Amino acid sequence: PQHPKQSSGINAEYGGPFTSQDSLSYEPLKDLLEKVRDEHPDVLVLLGPFVDTKHPLIEKGDTGDMTLEQLFQSQISHISKNVPDYTRVILVPSQRDAVCDTVYPQPAPTTTTTLPSNVTLVPDPCLVQIGNVSLALTSTDILFHLSSEEMSHPPGSDRMGRLAGHLLDQNNFYPLFPGSDDCNIDYPHFIKHCFFDHQPDVLVLPSDLRFFVKNVKDTVVVNPGKLAKGAGTFFRMRVKGGVGSVTENTYVNVVKI
């Protein structure tokens, strides 16, 4: 099918994780995919975990008739079949994914499912170019890790902007040493894969901290919140074509599912 809303800009939606704490039915994911079918974004970014090791049912081994691998493959297949082929889908794994390598940086997950050409599995972290817009993506909660380690800061400063600014100042997805106990860092690969080779236009930093959208050092920084947490949230981004910087032409809404 043809894209019903062609434009010179970019529409994008971001969300994750995808399961409520009392079920593995993936209802938040299904709700998000319904919105994708209605709203026709150019890009959909899904941030893991897809099979969360900290989910109560998975911790108890209560996954019904499916193995963890089968549960993961079924969700990848479900996503692939329920997104229009004019929407580019980017799937970012998490160190909390039960069937992915628990190391940072984390390689792209593998799948036995034959993926359509519009669906891409990427590593965590990664830089992705969509048209003239550079997206920096990670599922690792560096904002929370940094917030736990800050020893001093200017009084009255913007906390979230300050934390995100550390990444941009150091051109680094994870500017913390030593890292959190929750982050198993492979330092030789970290040096190769966790630095920006240019400042991104958009930096996506999902976190347990409160969702926000900010212009930090001329980069749009977004914490989309959690899709499967209370009144779950995701964010919708529109980058208009035309004159001016990407930051000046970007509009973001945090949306309750």
C-alpha positions as CSV (number, residue, x, y, z in Angstrom):
1,P,0.0,0.0,0.0
2,Q,1.0,3.6,-0.6
3,H,1.7,5.9,2.3
4,P,-1.5,7.9,2.8
5,K,0.3,11.0,4.1
6,Q,3.4,11.8,2.1
7,S,5.5,14.8,3.2
8,S,8.9,16.3,3.1
9,G,9.3,15.8,6.9
10,I,9.3,12.8,9.2
11,N,6.7,11.4,11.5
12,A,8.0,9.0,14.2
13,E,6.6,7.2,17.2
14,Y,8.5,5.5,20.0
15,G,7.5,3.1,22.7
16,G,8.4,0.3,25.1
17,P,8.5,-1.9,27.2
18,F,5.4,-3.9,26.2
19,T,4.0,-6.0,29.0
20,S,2.0,-5.2,32.1
21,Q,3.2,-6.7,35.4
22,D,0.4,-9.2,35.7
23,S,0.3,-10.6,32.2
24,L,2.3,-11.6,29.2
25,S,-0.6,-10.8,26.7
26,Y,1.3,-7.7,25.4
27,E,-1.8,-5.5,25.5
28,P,0.2,-2.2,25.6
29,L,2.0,-3.3,22.4
30,K,-1.2,-4.2,20.7
31,D,-2.7,-0.8,21.6
32,L,0.4,1.0,20.3
33,L,0.3,-0.9,17.0
34,E,-3.4,0.1,16.6
35,K,-2.3,3.7,16.9
36,V,0.4,3.1,14.3
37,R,-2.1,1.8,11.8
38,D,-4.4,4.8,12.4
39,E,-1.7,7.5,12.4
40,H,0.7,6.3,9.6
41,P,4.1,7.3,11.0
42,D,7.1,7.1,8.7
43,V,9.2,5.5,11.5
44,L,8.3,3.4,14.6
45,V,11.1,2.8,17.1
46,L,10.4,0.1,19.7
47,L,12.7,0.0,22.7
48,G,13.2,-3.3,24.6
49,P,12.9,-5.3,26.7
50,F,10.6,-7.4,24.6
51,V,10.9,-10.4,27.0
52,D,11.7,-8.8,30.3
53,T,13.8,-10.8,32.8
54,K,12.4,-8.7,35.6
55,H,8.8,-9.5,34.7
56,P,7.2,-11.4,37.6
57,L,5.8,-14.2,35.5
58,I,9.1,-14.7,33.7
59,E,11.0,-14.7,37.0
60,K,8.7,-17.6,38.1
61,G,9.2,-19.4,34.7
62,D,5.4,-19.0,34.1
63,T,5.4,-18.5,30.3
64,G,2.6,-21.0,29.4
65,D,3.4,-23.4,26.6
66,M,6.2,-21.1,25.2
67,T,9.9,-21.0,25.8
68,L,11.4,-17.6,26.2
69,E,12.9,-17.8,22.7
70,Q,9.5,-18.7,21.3
71,L,7.9,-15.8,23.2
72,F,10.5,-13.4,21.7
73,Q,10.1,-14.7,18.2
74,S,6.3,-14.5,18.5
75,Q,6.4,-10.8,19.4
76,I,8.8,-10.0,16.6
77,S,6.5,-11.8,14.2
78,H,3.5,-10.0,15.6
79,I,5.1,-6.6,15.2
80,S,6.2,-7.4,11.6
81,K,2.7,-8.5,10.6
82,N,0.9,-5.6,12.2
83,V,2.8,-2.6,10.9
84,P,2.1,-1.1,7.5
85,D,5.0,-1.7,5.0
86,Y,5.3,2.1,4.5
87,T,6.4,2.5,8.2
88,R,10.1,1.8,8.9
89,V,10.4,-0.2,12.2
90,I,13.5,-0.1,14.3
91,L,13.8,-2.6,17.2
92,V,16.3,-1.8,19.9
93,P,17.1,-4.6,22.4
94,S,17.7,-4.3,26.2
95,Q,20.0,-5.9,28.6
96,R,16.9,-7.1,30.4
97,D,15.8,-9.1,27.3
98,A,15.8,-12.7,28.3
99,V,17.1,-14.0,24.9
100,C,19.6,-11.3,24.1
101,D,23.2,-10.9,25.1
102,T,23.4,-9.2,28.5
103,V,26.4,-7.0,27.6
104,Y,26.9,-3.3,26.8
105,P,27.2,-2.4,24.0
106,Q,24.7,-5.0,23.0
107,P,24.6,-6.6,19.6
108,A,21.4,-6.7,17.6
109,P,19.2,-9.7,18.5
110,T,18.9,-12.5,16.1
111,T,15.6,-13.9,14.9
112,T,14.4,-17.1,13.1
113,T,11.5,-15.0,11.7
114,T,11.9,-13.8,8.1
115,L,11.6,-10.0,8.5
116,P,10.1,-7.8,5.9
117,S,12.3,-5.1,4.4
118,N,10.9,-2.3,6.6
119,V,11.8,-4.0,9.9
120,T,15.4,-3.7,11.3
121,L,17.0,-5.1,14.4
122,V,19.7,-2.8,15.7
123,P,22.3,-2.9,18.5
124,D,22.1,-0.9,21.8
125,P,23.2,1.8,21.5
126,C,23.1,3.0,17.9
127,L,22.9,6.0,15.6
128,V,20.3,5.8,12.8
129,Q,19.9,8.2,9.9
130,I,16.4,8.9,8.7
131,G,16.5,11.3,5.8
132,N,18.3,14.3,7.1
133,V,17.6,13.5,10.8
134,S,20.2,11.7,13.0
135,L,18.6,9.6,15.8
136,A,20.7,8.4,18.7
137,L,19.0,5.4,20.4
138,T,19.6,3.4,23.5
139,S,17.4,1.3,25.8
140,T,19.9,1.6,28.7
141,D,18.8,3.8,31.6
142,I,21.8,6.1,31.7
143,L,19.8,9.0,33.1
144,F,18.9,6.9,36.2
145,H,22.5,5.6,36.5
146,L,23.9,9.2,36.3
147,S,21.3,10.6,38.7
148,S,22.4,8.1,41.4
149,E,26.1,9.1,41.1
150,E,26.0,12.9,40.8
151,M,27.9,14.5,43.7
152,S,27.4,18.2,43.0
153,H,25.6,20.4,40.6
154,P,24.8,24.1,40.2
155,P,21.8,25.2,42.4
156,G,18.5,25.6,40.6
157,S,19.8,23.9,37.4
158,D,17.6,21.8,35.2
159,R,18.2,18.2,36.4
160,M,17.1,16.3,33.3
161,G,18.8,18.7,30.9
162,R,22.0,18.6,33.0
163,L,22.1,14.8,33.0
164,A,21.4,14.5,29.3
165,G,24.1,17.2,28.7
166,H,26.8,14.9,30.0
167,L,26.2,12.5,27.1
168,L,26.4,15.4,24.5
169,D,29.4,17.0,26.2
170,Q,31.4,13.8,26.1
171,N,29.9,12.5,22.7
172,N,29.3,9.3,24.7
173,F,26.1,7.1,25.2
174,Y,27.3,6.1,28.7
175,P,29.5,8.7,30.3
176,L,29.9,7.0,33.7
177,F,32.9,5.1,35.1
178,P,32.7,2.7,36.7
179,G,29.3,1.8,35.3
180,S,26.2,0.7,37.2
181,D,26.0,-2.8,38.6
182,D,23.1,-3.2,36.2
183,C,25.2,-2.5,33.2
184,N,27.7,-5.2,32.1
185,I,30.2,-3.2,30.1
186,D,32.6,-4.7,27.6
187,Y,35.1,-1.9,27.5
188,P,37.0,-2.8,24.3
189,H,33.7,-2.8,22.4
190,F,32.5,0.2,24.4
191,I,35.4,2.3,23.0
192,K,34.5,1.2,19.4
193,H,30.7,1.5,19.6
194,C,29.5,3.9,22.3
195,F,30.8,7.3,21.1
196,F,29.0,9.7,18.7
197,D,30.9,10.5,15.6
198,H,28.7,13.6,15.3
199,Q,26.1,15.3,17.5
200,P,22.7,13.7,17.0
201,D,19.6,15.7,16.1
202,V,17.5,13.5,18.4
203,L,18.6,11.6,21.5
204,V,16.2,9.0,22.9
205,L,16.9,8.1,26.5
206,P,14.1,5.9,28.0
207,S,14.2,6.0,31.8
208,D,12.4,5.2,35.0
209,L,12.7,8.9,35.7
210,R,9.7,11.1,34.6
211,F,9.2,11.5,30.9
212,F,10.3,14.7,29.3
213,V,11.2,16.5,26.0
214,K,14.0,19.1,26.1
215,N,16.3,21.0,23.7
216,V,19.7,20.3,25.2
217,K,22.7,21.9,23.4
218,D,20.7,22.0,20.1
219,T,19.7,18.3,20.3
220,V,16.1,17.2,21.0
221,V,16.4,14.9,24.0
222,V,13.4,12.7,24.8
223,N,12.6,10.3,27.6
224,P,9.4,8.7,26.3
225,G,8.4,7.1,29.6
226,K,7.1,3.6,29.8
227,L,4.4,2.1,27.6
228,A,3.5,-0.5,30.2
229,K,3.6,1.5,33.4
230,G,0.3,2.7,34.9
231,A,-1.2,5.1,32.3
232,G,1.5,4.1,29.8
233,T,3.1,6.7,27.6
234,F,4.9,6.8,24.3
235,F,6.0,9.8,22.2
236,R,5.1,11.1,18.8
237,M,7.6,13.2,16.9
238,R,7.1,15.3,13.8
239,V,10.1,16.8,11.9
240,K,8.9,19.3,9.3
241,G,10.9,19.9,6.2
242,G,12.1,23.4,5.2
243,V,14.6,25.9,6.3
244,G,16.1,26.0,9.8
245,S,17.7,23.3,12.0
246,V,16.2,20.0,12.8
247,T,15.7,21.2,16.4
248,E,13.7,24.2,15.2
249,N,11.5,22.1,13.0
250,T,10.8,19.3,15.5
251,Y,7.6,18.9,17.4
252,V,7.2,16.2,20.1
253,N,4.2,15.1,22.1
254,V,4.2,12.6,25.0
255,V,1.0,10.6,24.5
256,K,-0.8,8.4,27.0
257,I,-1.8,5.0,25.6
